[in-house]
Amino acid sequence: MLNVLTQISRFAIPAIFLMVVSLGIQGRVAVYEAFVAGAKNGLFTTARILPNLVAMLVAVQIFRLSGALELVTTILRPVTSFFAIPEEIIPLVLVRPLSGSGALGVLAQLFADYGPDSLIGRMASAIMGTTETTFYVLTVYTGAVGIKQIRHTLVTSLLTDLIGFIAAIFITFAVFT
């Protein structure tokens, strides 16, 4: 089964590419020109959202390097111990809404320290799969279209992340303990 999935994965991107080009030609679309126009629009969008991304990345680094991450982890220790949640995943829970690359770094460290097949590794994997980099997504998408008021979207997104964290922890405990 794994070999079949590997073969499907190997040919999926070229097959999709050929299908898009074929459909474009069949629909009499100037495929190359459409691609170049889309790339040009993408560059303009990137230039428009770059200041928002830089501000968000600076804020994430300040949060991590200032020691605030460790302080929040210490404050949450009574809650995590009451629910038997491994304290080691709290940095991932805190970083995941802020930064995908930061969360991947925390995940890699958890894998290195505890292994991917440990309860902590499995829980961290579930968290990565059930949550989103909320602030990054809001920065990119609202910045791309010029939305300034995001308070309701932010609250809803963070609530969704919280539900994802709880679900990941619950499912991990239910399946692996």
PyMOL commands that set and color helices and strands:
alter all, ss='L'
color gray80, all
select helices_A, chain A and resi 2-26+31-65+68-82+87-95+100-114+119-130+134-145+151-176
alter helices_A, ss='H'
color red, helices_A
deselect
rebuild
show_as cartoon
